[in-house]
Amino acid sequence: MGAIKTALVGLGKIASDQHVPVLRSLSDTFELVATADPVAHLPGTRRYPDLARLLEKERDVIAVAICTPPQLRAQLARMALEHGCHVLLEKPPATNVEEAEALLALAAERKRTLFAAWHSRFAAGVEFAHAWLQTRRVLAVRIHWLEDVRVWHPGQEWIWQPGGFGVFDPGINALSILTRLLPGVAVREADLNVPANCETPISATLYLASTRTESIAANLNFLHPGPPRWDIEVDTDDGMMQLSRGGAVLTINGKRAVEGGDVEYRALYQRFAALITEGQVDVDLAPLRIVADALRCGRRNTVAPFQAKGNA
């Protein structure tokens, strides 16, 4: 089989920073033949204003990566699956669990690959951390997922609109790692701070439990000054394990065990290719369920309006 002819839908920051360079670096596996975006254009690649027109013209495209805001993903994924394409969904895969489950059913009906791409699970330290924890008793978990929305999502108004997730857009990365490390994670309590001019939280504190510990606390903040902090600390009966830099670095009892580079998206696309070859799907909805439960059951506190420039 030759390179998988692929289309990219949505050319925002994550597509430009990660998807495009990785697809080009994996040219023996994927051929990026076209993009769909109403505004942005990728030089050297055929461009269409929307997915419908792309699929009409590019009959040899068999895989589609959807990198639009989450409010659009389910509709676009349905269109691609109905056309006979395999689909990779940026995180989160849909705005709610019901949308994602409907896509799963359609993928099974059409016998096509559907991949919910939780990229943080592919960080260098995550699988090592998962293996290390299997033989330890977990006592407590602390998550610190802090960044500045003005740096990482500049001008992206969709993130504050219904279905835009707010601080859970980055926070769901932490939850995707957590649900890989521990089984049966569920929300016990949640405090959500929502700016007066927004529909989604700008910060949140979650209290969670799993089948292996009753003590999981997550601090998520979208107004963190300075360098981001993406850390997960796990206390065990054999000392403390820490994943930092979004899972790229694993430290055990103060000693560096794994330190990897920016390998997530390359590994993610290699997984997508394997799923297509094997005729499989990979859609874990556990992180999305946690966010849905927090948004539904959490205490909503109104805070000062968000200002895209200057101090909030």
N, C-alpha and C positions, 0 to 999 in steps of 0.2 A: 504494500500500500504506500502511495506517495504521501507528501505532506498534506495535512488536513486543511482544506480550504476554509478559512475562517473569516467572519465578519465581526467587527467591534461596534457596539451600539452605545453611544455616549462617549464624548471625548473631553470629559472634565479632568480634574486634577489627578484622580487615582488612575484613570486610563492612561493619561500622558506620562505620569511618573513611573507606573509599574507595568501595566498590561502591554503597552506598545513596545518598550525596550525588551521585555521578556519574550514576546512573540517573535520579535526580530532575531533575538539571540537563539531561538529554537527553530530556525528556519528549516531544518531537516524534518521537523515534526509538524509545524504549523506554517501555513502560508496566509498571511494577512492580506486579503485581496480587496476588501472594501470596508468603509465605515459609514455609519448612519448618525448624523447629528445635524440639527437645524441651523447651527451657527459655525461650529468648529470644523476645521479641515486638516487632514494629515497629508502633507506633501508626499507625492509618489504613490498614493493609494486612492482608488476611486471612491468618490464621496457621494452620498445620497442624503436628502433631507430627513428621511424617515426609514424605518425598517421595512415597511410595506413595499416601498419602491425598490429598496435594495434587493429584497427577495424576488421581486418580479423580474429584475434584470440579471441578477447574479445567480443563475440556475445551478452553478456548481458549488456554491457555498453549502457546506454540510454541518458547520459548527458556528454558533453565535455566542459571544461573550457580552453580557448585558451589564453596563456600568453606569446606567442612568440613576437619578434619584430613586429611592425605593418605591415611591408612589406609582411609578410607571412600570416597574419590573414585571409584575404578574401579567399584565396585559401583553407586554412585548414577548415574554417567555411563551405565553400561550400561542401567540402568532407564529413564533419560530417553531415550536413543537408541531403545530398543525401543518406547517409547511414541510415537516420532515427533518428538521435540524436537531442536532444535539445542542444542549444549552448549558452554559456556565453562568451562574448568577453571582454577582458581587454581593457581599454581605450588606445588610440583611437580605435574605432571598425574597422577602415580600413584606408588606406592611403588617400582616397578621398571619397567624397559624393556618387559618382556614384557606387563605389564598394559596399558601405553599402546599397544603395538602391536596388542593384541587390540581395544582401543577404536577404533583407526584402521580396522581391518578391518570392524568393525560399522558405523561411520559410513559407509564406502563402500558396504556392503551396503544400508543403509537410506537412502542418498542424503541424508544430513544433515550439517550443518556441525559440525565438532569443532575447537575452538580452544584450544590450549595457551597460556595467557596469560602469557608471560614479560614482566611489566609493566616491568621495568627496561630492556628494549630500547626502550621508548617514551619514556625520559627525553630531555630536550631536546637533550643534546649527543651522543647515541650515533650517530645517522646522519651528523652532520657529521664525527665522529671516523672513522667507517668510510670515508667518502669521502676524507678527508685521507690516510689510511694507504694508499690504493690506489696512490699514486705514490711512496711512500717504502719504503726497505728497513728492516724491523723488526729491531732488534738484541736487545732484551730487554724483558720485561714484568714489572712488579711489582704485585701486588694486595694491598691492605690493606683487609680487610672486618671491622671491629671494632665491636661494640656490646654492650650489657648486656642479657642475656636477661630480667632481672627488670623492665626497663623496657618492652621490646618484646613480650615474651610472658609477662606476669605470670600465674602460676597455671596455665599450660598444661602439664599433666603429659604429654600425648600426645607432646610434642616429644622426650622422653627415652625413649620406648618404641620397640620395634622398628617400623620404618617411619616413625618420627617425624623422622629426619634430623639432629636435634641442631643443631650449628653450621652444617650444610649447608642448613638451612632458609633463613637469610639468605644464606649463602655461594653458594647456587645462583643468586642474583641476579647476583652478580659473574660467575659462569661463563656466565650467559645473555648478558651483555654481551660477554665475552671471545670467545665462539663466534660472535657477530655481527661482531666486529672482525677475527678471524683464522680461517682455515679449518683443518680437520684437527687440532683440539686433542686431545691424548691424555695420559694420566697416565703419568709415568715413575716417580715415587716419592711416597709419602704417609706422614706421621706423624700419627696420630690420638690425641688425649688424651681418654680416656673416664673420667668419674667412677665411683668404685666402686659407686655406687648407681644408675647409669644404663646404658642399653643403647646410647646414641648419643654421639658426640663432643661435647665442650664447646669444643674448639679443634682446629685442624688446620693443618698446613703441607703444601702440595702443590708438587711440582715437575713441570711440564708441558712439552710441546713441541708445536709446530704445524708445518705445512708451510712457514711463513715465519720461524720462529725456534726454536732449541732451548732458549732460556733464558726460561722463564716460572715465576715463583715466586708462590705465593699464601699469605698469612698470614690465617687466619680465627680469630676469637676471640669467644666469647660471654660473656666476663667482663670486658669493657673498661670501665673506669670513665670517667665523664664523657661528653661529647658523642660520638656515634658517628663513626666514620671509614669512609667508603665511597669508596675511591680506587683508580683504575687508572692506572699510569704506564707509558708506552711510550717507550723510547729508540729513535730512528731515525737514519738517516744525514742527516736534516735537523733534528735537535734532538729535544727531549722534548715529548710530548703527555701531558696529564693530564686524566682525567675524575674529577671529585670530586662530592660530595654525591649519590652513587649514579648519576651520569651526567647530572645536571642542569646541571653547569658543565663547560665545556671550556676548557682553557688550553693554548696552544701557545707554547713557548719563553718562558714567563713572562708572556704577554699573554692576557688574557681574550678568547676568541673567541665563546663562547656562554654565556649565563646564563639558564636557564629556571626557571619555577616548577614547581608540582606538577601536571604535565600528563599523567602516565603513564596513569592510569586512564581519563581522558576519551578519549585517543587509542586506548587498548585497546578500549573499547566502540565507538568509531567503526569500528575494524577489524573487530570482531565483526559489526556491522551490514552492512558491505560483504561479508564472507564469506557471510553468510546470503543476501544479495541475489544474489550471484554463484554460489551453490551450491558453494562451495569449502571445503576444510579447511586448517588451518594448525597443524601439530603438528611442531615441531622437537624431536627427542629428544636432541640433542647435549649440552645441560647435564646432563640426567638420566643419560646414559651415563657422563659424567665422574665424577659422584658415585657411581654404582654401582661403577665401577672402583676408585675411591679406597677405598670401604668394603670391597670385596672383597679388595684387594691391599695396603692400607696396613698399616703397623706400628701395632698397638694398644698404647698405654701406659696403664696404670691410674693414675689420679690421685685426689686427695682427693675425698670425696663432695661432691656439689652440695647447697648449702643455699639454699632458695628465698628466705630472708631473711638479711640480714647478709652476712658475707664467707664465700666458699667455702673 
